[in-house]
């Protein structure tokens, strides 16, 4: 068994049981965004969190142990994502990435926004012309240092 197998087990159990990520997050005690990322193999759960996930999804002990291993993050099945939803984020970075970079450098100086010291909030925004996806991302600014 590997971490991808655990992700597939979680997704299958989620579908079978009709569970929502927000409900899982409440039981774990963390945000739905972080818990979802963890269940999909991008974050590491501590022992208590992994045990809770294991209970919710009826995972075997080996799977619960794998939830506590540091994952290989950022892996996508192809260099350019083919899933339409994931591709839109790729497209967003392709179009606005240079704008994000320029505005961050203008406001903060030479550095980056951390994806480690980071949080995200995703919610539905009702709109008469069609509901919108509202995503707020907040990452610590990390300046490049001279040495």
Secondary structure as GFF3:
##gff-version 3
##sequence-region A 1 147
A	DSSP	alpha_helix	3	17	.	.	.	ID=ss1
A	DSSP	alpha_helix	21	28	.	.	.	ID=ss2
A	DSSP	alpha_helix	32	39	.	.	.	ID=ss3
A	DSSP	alpha_helix	47	57	.	.	.	ID=ss4
A	DSSP	alpha_helix	61	66	.	.	.	ID=ss5
A	DSSP	alpha_helix	84	108	.	.	.	ID=ss6
A	DSSP	beta_strand	111	125	.	.	.	ID=ss7
A	DSSP	beta_strand	132	143	.	.	.	ID=ss8
###
